[in-house]
Amino acid sequence: MNFTANDSVSDVLIVGGGPVGATLALALAQGAQGGEPLAVTVLEAQSNFSAPRDARTLALSHGSRLILERIGIWQKLAEPTPITRIHISQRGDFGRAMLSAEEAGMPALGYVINYADLQQALHEALSRAAIRYLTGATVEEVHPDASAPSVVFAHEDARQTLHGRVLALADGGRSLGGLSGVKRDSRDYGQCAVVCQVQTELPHHNLAYERFTSQGPAALLPFRDRYALVWTALPQQVEAMLGWDDATFLEQLHAHFGDRQGRFLWAGKRASFPLALKTSTPVTLPHTVLIGNAAQTLHPVAGQGFNIGLRDAWELAQGILSVPREQIGSQTMLAAYASGRRIDTGGGIFFTDLLVRGFSNDLPLLREARAAALSALDLLPPLKNFVVRRMIFGAKG
Ligand SMILES: Cc1cc2nc3c(=O)[nH]c(=O)nc-3n(C[C@H](O)[C@H](O)[C@H](O)COP(=O)(O)OP(=O)(O)OC[C@H]3O[C@@H](n4cnc5c(N)ncnc54)[C@H](O)[C@@H]3O)c2cc1C
């Protein structure tokens, strides 16, 4: 530990120890090794990490794997499952495309992991790292300020105030409501995702499926010896879907997906998530920066949200580590961070929004254009290469 629990000023004060905030903290702790350690504090609202509550799986890009390797987390994850091919199709049309790692000269196009496993590994690493990590600490007020930025949080029945040279808001956007100076735009897609694990008759051989339908996209991601399903539907349908018994669910899924993987034999516990695009402008305030879902919350269709959030965390850590301590959180440092992230986050938001809105309808002209686009993607190696590199490394390729 760098300082005691009574210290009230940190070099970096991180609100939210979810995947993005935790990655920032670990990258800082590791990057400072050898030099003077930074005083890093993470305030995380949750306190119980032993019972995994979040059912979602995450598709990570190869670039995200490299970041998780550098902070020592990749090695702790149980069975990340490589995706070596992705089959993209549109329900009711012939247009389809197949992306493959072999063609791209990569070991994998991405990997599938459990959100809960990731959170557990990060929690253990934070508990061991040379930082101050408070769980059960809920931030109630955030005060960006050019001279004394601070947060007020509740912890063990007491309200406390902490200051930081820079405040990094990585709380998924939950504390933004009361934050003046940030505009939070929201586009409700009118879709929810039903997620669960399913067993198919045929083994997956690391093949993922992305299927576009008028009610929204659906994905099957190879995960261990099963598939992780992300099935998008209209909110009014989701309630009924969650009430289906197993046999009905499997039958409906088969009707929705077709039988490329044979029959669906088993489905695990189902959970649902509302889907929207949320963007914060600007992502920096005096001595304060928004990262991960707090800066941009994306539809999971293209598996971009966490991958972009990880790059936010990694690049912010590099920005902090590259300046003298007294420059941490300065306007120059934060402006450089914001401009360095603009293309990547803007590209991810644009690409994801285009997929959701361009593919979630039944307009005849658009159907034909989409089928043609999928065929072109399949037949044109440069286009394929562009899409694959984007998936793996983000908009900067
Ligand atoms: C169904 C679904 C599937 C997805 N699939 C993918 C995918 O395949 N690939 C991908 O890249 N992305 C995917 N995403 C997106 C991904 O889950 C998010 O981008 C990622 O979780 C964002 O991480 P985060 O740390 O920014 O926020 P969160 O995961 O929301 O974490 C925020 C943390 O802050 C804490 N917190 C909240 N409020 C406070 C407070 N007031 N004080 C202190 N702590 C607080 C929370 O407890 C939490 O630990 C998916 C999302 C959904 C819904």
Ligand as a Chemical Component Dictionary entry (heavy atoms), coordinates in Angstrom:
data_LIG
# 
_chem_comp.id                   LIG 
_chem_comp.type                 NON-POLYMER 
_chem_comp.pdbx_formal_charge   0 
_chem_comp.three_letter_code    LIG 
# 
loop_
_chem_comp_atom.comp_id 
_chem_comp_atom.atom_id 
_chem_comp_atom.alt_atom_id 
_chem_comp_atom.type_symbol 
_chem_comp_atom.charge 
_chem_comp_atom.model_Cartn_x 
_chem_comp_atom.model_Cartn_y 
_chem_comp_atom.model_Cartn_z 
_chem_comp_atom.pdbx_ordinal 
LIG C1  C1  C 0 -25.804 -8.380 -23.229 1  
LIG C2  C2  C 0 -24.501 -7.677 -23.395 2  
LIG C3  C3  C 0 -23.477 -8.277 -24.115 3  
LIG C4  C4  C 0 -22.251 -7.619 -24.306 4  
LIG N1  N1  N 0 -21.307 -8.215 -25.059 5  
LIG C5  C5  C 0 -20.153 -7.563 -25.305 6  
LIG C6  C6  C 0 -19.145 -8.171 -26.095 7  
LIG O1  O1  O 0 -19.303 -9.289 -26.592 8  
LIG N2  N2  N 0 -17.974 -7.491 -26.300 9  
LIG C7  C7  C 0 -17.771 -6.238 -25.773 10 
LIG O2  O2  O 0 -16.703 -5.651 -26.019 11 
LIG N3  N3  N 0 -18.704 -5.636 -25.005 12 
LIG C8  C8  C 0 -19.875 -6.269 -24.765 13 
LIG N4  N4  N 0 -20.823 -5.681 -23.977 14 
LIG C9  C9  C 0 -20.525 -4.364 -23.359 15 
LIG C10 C10 C 0 -19.736 -4.527 -22.045 16 
LIG O3  O3  O 0 -20.457 -5.330 -21.136 17 
LIG C11 C11 C 0 -19.464 -3.161 -21.438 18 
LIG O4  O4  O 0 -18.868 -2.340 -22.398 19 
LIG C12 C12 C 0 -18.529 -3.256 -20.217 20 
LIG O5  O5  O 0 -19.128 -4.017 -19.202 21 
LIG C13 C13 C 0 -18.242 -1.845 -19.698 22 
LIG O6  O6  O 0 -17.412 -1.925 -18.573 23 
LIG P1  P1  P 0 -17.343 -0.708 -17.553 24 
LIG O7  O7  O 0 -16.330 -1.125 -16.522 25 
LIG O8  O8  O 0 -17.179 0.571  -18.270 26 
LIG O9  O9  O 0 -18.806 -0.617 -16.889 27 
LIG P2  P2  P 0 -19.586 -1.700 -15.996 28 
LIG O10 O10 O 0 -19.341 -3.086 -16.476 29 
LIG O11 O11 O 0 -20.998 -1.200 -15.932 30 
LIG O12 O12 O 0 -18.920 -1.520 -14.555 31 
LIG C14 C14 C 0 -19.145 -0.364 -13.767 32 
LIG C15 C15 C 0 -18.671 -0.646 -12.353 33 
LIG O13 O13 O 0 -18.861 0.531  -11.571 34 
LIG C16 C16 C 0 -19.501 0.191  -10.351 35 
LIG N5  N5  N 0 -20.297 1.350  -9.943  36 
LIG C17 C17 C 0 -21.452 1.797  -10.494 37 
LIG N6  N6  N 0 -21.881 2.896  -9.869  38 
LIG C18 C18 C 0 -20.976 3.139  -8.879  39 
LIG C19 C19 C 0 -20.881 4.145  -7.873  40 
LIG N7  N7  N 0 -21.797 5.130  -7.766  41 
LIG N8  N8  N 0 -19.819 4.109  -7.022  42 
LIG C20 C20 C 0 -18.867 3.130  -7.131  43 
LIG N9  N9  N 0 -18.929 2.143  -8.063  44 
LIG C21 C21 C 0 -19.971 2.169  -8.927  45 
LIG C22 C22 C 0 -20.358 -1.027 -10.685 46 
LIG O14 O14 O 0 -20.642 -1.796 -9.522  47 
LIG C23 C23 C 0 -19.466 -1.768 -11.681 48 
LIG O15 O15 O 0 -18.578 -2.651 -11.033 49 
LIG C24 C24 C 0 -22.057 -6.314 -23.765 50 
LIG C25 C25 C 0 -23.069 -5.711 -23.029 51 
LIG C26 C26 C 0 -24.288 -6.370 -22.851 52 
LIG C27 C27 C 0 -25.374 -5.697 -22.065 53 
# 
loop_
_chem_comp_bond.comp_id 
_chem_comp_bond.atom_id_1 
_chem_comp_bond.atom_id_2 
_chem_comp_bond.value_order 
_chem_comp_bond.pdbx_ordinal 
LIG C1  C2  SING 1  
LIG C2  C3  SING 2  
LIG C2  C26 DOUB 3  
LIG C3  C4  DOUB 4  
LIG C4  N1  SING 5  
LIG C4  C24 SING 6  
LIG N1  C5  DOUB 7  
LIG C5  C6  SING 8  
LIG C5  C8  SING 9  
LIG C6  O1  DOUB 10 
LIG C6  N2  SING 11 
LIG N2  C7  SING 12 
LIG C7  O2  DOUB 13 
LIG C7  N3  SING 14 
LIG N3  C8  DOUB 15 
LIG C8  N4  SING 16 
LIG N4  C9  SING 17 
LIG N4  C24 SING 18 
LIG C9  C10 SING 19 
LIG C10 O3  SING 20 
LIG C10 C11 SING 21 
LIG C11 O4  SING 22 
LIG C11 C12 SING 23 
LIG C12 O5  SING 24 
LIG C12 C13 SING 25 
LIG C13 O6  SING 26 
LIG O6  P1  SING 27 
LIG P1  O7  DOUB 28 
LIG P1  O8  SING 29 
LIG P1  O9  SING 30 
LIG O9  P2  SING 31 
LIG P2  O10 DOUB 32 
LIG P2  O11 SING 33 
LIG P2  O12 SING 34 
LIG O12 C14 SING 35 
LIG C14 C15 SING 36 
LIG C15 O13 SING 37 
LIG C15 C23 SING 38 
LIG O13 C16 SING 39 
LIG C16 N5  SING 40 
LIG C16 C22 SING 41 
LIG N5  C17 SING 42 
LIG N5  C21 SING 43 
LIG C17 N6  DOUB 44 
LIG N6  C18 SING 45 
LIG C18 C19 SING 46 
LIG C18 C21 DOUB 47 
LIG C19 N7  SING 48 
LIG C19 N8  DOUB 49 
LIG N8  C20 SING 50 
LIG C20 N9  DOUB 51 
LIG N9  C21 SING 52 
LIG C22 O14 SING 53 
LIG C22 C23 SING 54 
LIG C23 O15 SING 55 
LIG C24 C25 DOUB 56 
LIG C25 C26 SING 57 
LIG C26 C27 SING 58 
# 
